[in-house]
């Protein structure tokens, strides 16, 4: 290997030969005027952009490609180098081919728009941002509900226990009252019957005298 060509462990961006070739290619091509506008990725709502990237690449390829989506996201979030849509276009051309220019241009316009919004939301993705908020709200509710089922279950169990004990107490009270009523009725009946027998016996004796 010639001197100065030992680049083991270096990325393609660190390889001076690739960089020179890339720079030469960039200079030889015509680019959209939007590519000249700078973007501060820190001002962008990346959750929304990442969702759009995944959805848009799936539409183009007609299949979900997590590798491509992650590659684009990593490129955008790499703060070591200034964002350059031209380099992004070259780096993903092998995936999207003739659809690369349209995709990167659309993405860059979204990023420019997001930089103008205080919440980092592109105007074209306002509806999607509302959907994202709804999804995040549902996830938050799931997390919150996941923390409380045991507590709710214990509370409901105690309520059922109190209801069951109260029901049994009422039943025992009703049975006791019924038993006392039956006993009292029996005693009255027996007393009345005894009185009647005594009266008949007294009359019988008086008649036979």
LUMDO-951398 format. One line per 5 residues: number of its first residue (from 1); for each residue z, y, x of C-alpha. Coordinates in steps of 0.2 Angstrom, whole numbers, plus 5000, padded with zeros to 4 digits. Layout:
NUM> Z/Y/X | ...
//
This chain:
1> 5000/5000/5000 | 4995/5017/5007 | 5009/5029/5012 | 5015/5039/4998 | 5010/5026/4984
6> 5027/5017/4983 | 5032/5021/4965 | 5042/5006/4960 | 5054/5010/4946 | 5046/5026/4942
11> 5039/5030/4925 | 5021/5035/4922 | 5027/5053/4920 | 5035/5053/4937 | 5019/5045/4945
16> 5010/5060/4953 | 4993/5051/4952 | 4995/5048/4933 | 5001/5066/4931 | 4986/5073/4940
21> 4974/5062/4930 | 4983/5067/4914 | 4983/5086/4918 | 4964/5084/4922 | 4961/5076/4905
26> 4971/5089/4896 | 4961/5103/4904 | 4944/5094/4900 | 4948/5093/4881 | 4948/5105/4867
31> 4964/5107/4857 | 4970/5115/4841 | 4977/5132/4842 | 4993/5126/4834 | 4997/5116/4850
36> 5000/5133/4859 | 5015/5137/4849 | 5032/5132/4856 | 5044/5121/4846 | 5063/5120/4849
41> 5067/5103/4843 | 5086/5107/4842 | 5082/5118/4827 | 5073/5103/4818 | 5081/5092/4805
46> 5076/5076/4814 | 5082/5064/4801 | 5069/5071/4789 | 5056/5071/4803 | 5060/5053/4808
51> 5058/5048/4790 | 5041/5056/4789 | 5035/5048/4805 | 5040/5031/4799 | 5031/5034/4782
56> 5016/5042/4789 | 5012/5029/4803 | 5015/5015/4791 | 5002/5023/4779 | 4989/5025/4794
61> 4992/5008/4801 | 4995/4999/4784 | 5009/4991/4792 | 5026/4996/4798 | 5027/4999/4817
66> 5045/5003/4823 | 5039/5003/4841 | 5027/5017/4838 | 5040/5027/4827 | 5053/5025/4840
71> 5041/5030/4854 | 5037/5046/4845 | 5055/5050/4841 | 5060/5047/4859 | 5046/5059/4865
76> 5052/5073/4853 | 5070/5071/4858 | 5067/5070/4876 | 5075/5087/4881 | 5071/5085/4900
81> 5053/5091/4898 | 5046/5104/4886 | 5038/5097/4871 | 5019/5096/4873 | 5009/5090/4858
86> 4994/5087/4870 | 5004/5074/4880 | 5011/5066/4864 | 4993/5064/4858 | 4988/5055/4874
91> 5003/5044/4874 | 5000/5037/4857 | 4981/5037/4856 | 4982/5018/4860 | 4991/5015/4843
96> 4982/5027/4831 | 4966/5029/4840 | 4954/5040/4829 | 4969/5045/4818 | 4979/5052/4833
101> 4973/5070/4832 | 4976/5071/4813 | 4993/5064/4814 | 5000/5074/4829 | 4992/5090/4822
106> 5001/5087/4805 | 5017/5083/4814 | 5016/5098/4825 | 5014/5110/4810 | 5029/5102/4802
111> 5039/5106/4817 | 5033/5124/4818 | 5038/5126/4800 | 5055/5118/4803 | 5058/5131/4817
116> 5056/5145/4804 | 5069/5137/4792 | 5088/5140/4795 | 5091/5122/4790 | 5077/5115/4800
121> 5067/5109/4785 | 5048/5110/4785 | 5042/5119/4769 | 5030/5104/4765 | 5045/5092/4766
126> 5056/5101/4754 | 5055/5087/4740 | 5058/5074/4754 | 5074/5083/4760 | 5081/5082/4742
131> 5077/5063/4742 | 5086/5062/4758 | 5101/5071/4752 | 5102/5059/4737 | 5100/5044/4748
136> 5114/5050/4760 | 5125/5054/4745 | 5122/5036/4738 | 5127/5029/4756 | 5142/5040/4756
141> 5148/5033/4739 | 5145/5016/4745 | 5156/5018/4760 | 5169/5027/4749 | 5169/5013/4736
146> 5170/5000/4750 | 5186/5007/4755 | 5194/5007/4738 | 5190/4990/4729 | 5206/4981/4735
151> 5217/4996/4729 | 5208/4996/4712 | 5209/4977/4711 | 5228/4978/4714 | 5230/4992/4701
156> 5221/4983/4688 | 5230/4967/4692 | 5247/4976/4689 | 5240/4983/4673 | 5235/4966/4667
161> 5253/4959/4672 | 5262/4973/4663 | 5251/4970/4647 | 5254/4951/4648 | 5273/4954/4650
166> 5274/4966/4636 | 5264/4954/4625 | 5275/4940/4629 | 5291/4951/4626 | 5284/4956/4609
171> 5280/4937/4604 | 5298/4932/4609 | 5305/4946/4599 | 5295/4941/4584 | 5299/4923/4585
176> 5318/4927/4587 | 5317/4938/4572 | 5308/4925/4562 | 5320/4912/4567 | 5335/4923/4561
181> 5326/4927/4545 | 5323/4908/4542 | 5341/4904/4546 | 5348/4918/4535 | 5337/4912/4520
186> 5343/4894/4522 | 5361/4899/4522 | 5359/4910/4507 | 5350/4896/4498 | 5363/4883/4503
191> 5377/4895/4497 | 5368/4898/4481 | 5366/4880/4478 | 5384/4876/4482 | 5390/4890/4470
196> 5379/4883/4456 | 5386/4865/4459 | 5404/4871/4458 | 5400/4880/4442 | 5393/4865/4434
201> 5407/4854/4439 | 5420/4867/4432 | 5411/4867/4415 | 5410/4849/4415 | 5429/4847/4417
206> 5432/4860/4404 | 5421/4851/4391 | 5430/4834/4393 | 5448/4840/4391
//
